[in-house]
């Protein structure tokens, strides 16, 4: 999975990453290390809810990456 982070970061150099897990803090720590090595902003870590945990199973973890321009252009609905 660390290789995927590197691959996506190369495709989208100005990006933001979010990590998520269901009890796999070691996996999240490894991805966080990769993010720091790639000089990405420190990613937030989210705990998965019951629905995704039920489908993913115990110990599942992952990441999402989005272009930082998506976040900067975000405007909440009024």
N, C-alpha and C positions, 0 to 999 in steps of 0.2 A: 504494500500500500504506500510505503514511503516513495517508491519509484513513481507511482501515479501522481503524488503531490508534486514531485519535481517536474514531471512531464506537463501537468496542467499549469504550474507556475511559469514554465518556459513559454507556453502558448499565450498566457495572460499575465504579462509581467507586473502590471499594476492591479493586484487582486487582493481580495479579503477572504480569509479562510475561517470557517467555523468547524469545531470538532464536536462530536457527540458520542455517547457511549451508554452502555447498560452494564456497568460494573467492570469494565476493562480499562482501568486507569493506566496500566502499563502500555497498552497500545496507543492511548491518547498521548502519553508522555513522549513516546517515540515520534509521533507525528508532530508534536509541538517542537521537539528538537529539530526536526527537518525544517519546519517553518522558520525557526530562529536562524538556522544555518543559511537559509535562502533570503534572509533579511526581510521577511514578511512581517506585517504587524502581528503582535502576539494574539493568537486566536482565542476567542471565548470558547468555553467548554460547556456543553449542554447535556443534561441527563435525559435520556430517552424516556418517553412516557410509556404507559402500559400497552397501547395499541402497537406501536413499532417494536417494543420489546417482545411482545407475543409473537410477532412475525419473524423477528430477527433471532430470537433466542437469547439465552444468557451469554454475557460476555461480548456481545456485538459492539463494534465501534466503527466510526467512519468520519468522513469530512465532506464539506461542501466548499467550493471555491466559486467566487463570482467576481467579475470585473469591478474595481473600486468605483468606476463611473456609475454603475447601477446604484450603488448605495448613495453616492453624492447627489444623484438626481432624484432620489426618492422623496416624495412629498406625501405625507399622510392625508387621507381624505378629511375634509372639514365637516 
